[in-house]
Structures are given as C-alpha cells and as structure tokens.
Amino acid sequence: MKNIKWLWLVVFILLSGCAHVHEQKSLERLDAQQKLFMKAMRWKSYDVAASVIRFENPARRLAAIDGLNKITITSYDLIASIANYEEGTAEAQVLFGYIQDDTGRVYQLKHAQHWWLDKEAKRWYLGSDMPEFKLN
C-alpha cells in the first residue's frame, strides 16, 4: 500500500513538472512573437508586423498600414508584459520612439497590447491594432 502512495506521489510530481514545461514553452513563444513584432516595426517590415496581428473576432480587420512609411521608429521598449497561461492571454505596455520623416519631429507613443494564444496552432497573436502614430 505504501508503494502505491509513493507511486501516485511520483506521478503527480512528474505531471506537475510537465505542465510547467508546457507553460514555459508557451511563454517563450510569446516572447519570440513580441520580439518579431518589435524588430519588424523597427526595420519598417510592416507586412511582417501585420502578420503577427490576428484579431480574436475574425470579422474585425486591420486598419491600413500604408502611412507607416512616413515614420521611422527609433526605439521600442517593452515596459511591462503580464501573461496568464491558463486563459491564454497577455497584456503588454510598449513605448515607441519615432520620427516623422517629413518634419523631423520626434515623438513617443505608449501602446497597450493584448496578446492571445491560439491553442490549436500553439501560436501567440497580437490582438490589438497597430499603434496610432502621428503621420504628419
């Protein structure tokens, strides 16, 4: 009887460890998607940045990104990111620094980001619109 109790204890510990590994892998994928979005925005690869965005409501569409070529992003600072693995969501605050190419004016913009996990695809998506930069 004691052996069975020990066996159940070992099984429970192993399963708990596996759950933690899955959560850690998921959070690593979130970090990778956030970095992909950051680098794409920083280097004016707006189509790549847009590919990271998918709204949970399929009827919602991404606003036009044509005007983004009028700015240059100089910095992208992830101020905070809080993930909830059980719900498959994450909230992040990002501070963009950018320059209007025509005027040379420097601006900063805080962007609230909602990330969500597509559990079937095991992929994180940004569920927020592109930041609303001053384009002129």
Steps between C-alpha positions, in 0.01 A plus 500: 500500500787736582652433158178604327492828695860571400422411141208747493718766656769451235239507220350821641841668520588397146169628363546829684844533345366431151235771540769747599708407194200557269434838662866598468509403130184701437645806671818462293284502186327816625838665553609399149182647345542824697861527378397424141241780513754737656769430242256517209372840617851628566626404153189610307394145414138592557363201310688269738372699798145475364537122468536481879163673543186290499184605672303250706190624317558393137263771373733772628756625246837667536508870415708606199874507564597697189578821691756337726771558239488870602663428837815340633480316830805578709419297810264230621502440874294224657404668826298211644359168388271287714394160366219277624577155363175343623290757311740516206535877517768758566489875546801714412588868511744621236661841455585592141740779411468621141578780256274645233717473190361816334524733800777343709281529810562247775210336681431233757190284509382254762325197350288254700523154346268204550656166403301178476595137454351294219511172688449286188787663311701549823578852381465839663341787307475870566130579529545879501509746214823657383602800711346832395810693397481868401576472131512871409 
